[in-house]
Amino acid sequence: MTPWSVCACPTERAPLLAPCSVDADCVSKHGRHSACSNYWCECADGAEYDAAFSKSCLLSRTVVGESCKENGDCRVPNTYCKANSCHCSAGFVFSDDAKRCLPVATEADPSCEEARQCVILLRSAAGPSGAAVCLEGKCRCRYDHEFNNGTCVLKKARGMACSNDVECEDLVDGACIQGVCGCATGTVPAVAANKCLPVLRSLGAPCVEQIQCSEGLGDLGLCRGGACACEDGARLGADNRCECEAGRAEDKTRCERPPMHASVAKVAQRQEGGKGGAATPFSSVLTIIAVVSASLWTLSGP
């Protein structure tokens, strides 16, 4: 009686695996992950029968990176066995969950599902701190980076070290000046935003911040109602800069009237002076008029 004449196996195995007497019978037909059990070949634990293609028992390797001994052990599409581990084939990278091998993005086809597909194309790292991201199905640099010379470079704000203008693009209209991101000649740094604003040198020019007018028109220039103007008591001088009107003295960013007691003293000195002579009735009248004028001036304010 032959071993396989004994009916000692489930009938559902018969159409799949061959009869056997020893393990070698199964290995020769179904691969090394099969064994003989009750005179019928069956797949070993952790292996599955590939009825569609190889007719062999293959390990159920559904995650990239699992151990293997041959290519057939790696069941994830586009994988192969190398150094006893399943790897993605050339032109593919493993997915975040390691259950798929995704095509590497290229210049001809920058489409993606995950950021790791973009690493080679952008020559930048992926992940939480990486610059390569997959946005709306396309490989792009992270929001605070810019693609330059084939890679993603960090955009920098004013005052940060830089090596070229591209690194300073986060500073609107900025440039790399002597190794530091800053504002080029003819512009000034904005106070309310990370940007450079043009210097304004004419009255009525539309402005956003005070510094635009004070830089172009001098300390007495200001941004009033969205347009450059001169401070009260100042006018535009011959050098195109705001200067105090006659009779007013500049005090930082304001034009102040001089103290009236000094004027009174000068009038009195002129009228009472001479060469030490006594005051005349006429000079006394002028002195009284000067004092009254001073009082009225003080009451009216600057």
Secondary structure, DSSP 4 states (H G I P E B T S, - for coil): --GGGS--S-GGGTTTS-B-SSHHHHHHHH-TTEEEETTEEEEPTTEEE-TTTT-SEEE-B-STT-B-SSGGGB-STTEEEETTEEEEPTTEEE-TTSS-EEEPP-SS--B-SSGGGGHHHHTS--STT-SEEEETTEEEE-TTEEEETTEEEE---TTSB-SSGGGGTTSBTEEEETTEEEEPTTEEE-SSSSBEEE---STT-B-SSHHHHHHHH-TTEEEETTEEEEPTTEEE-TTSSEEEPTT-EEETTEEEPPPHHHHHHHHHHHHH-SSSPPPPHHHHHHHHHHHHHHHHHHHH--
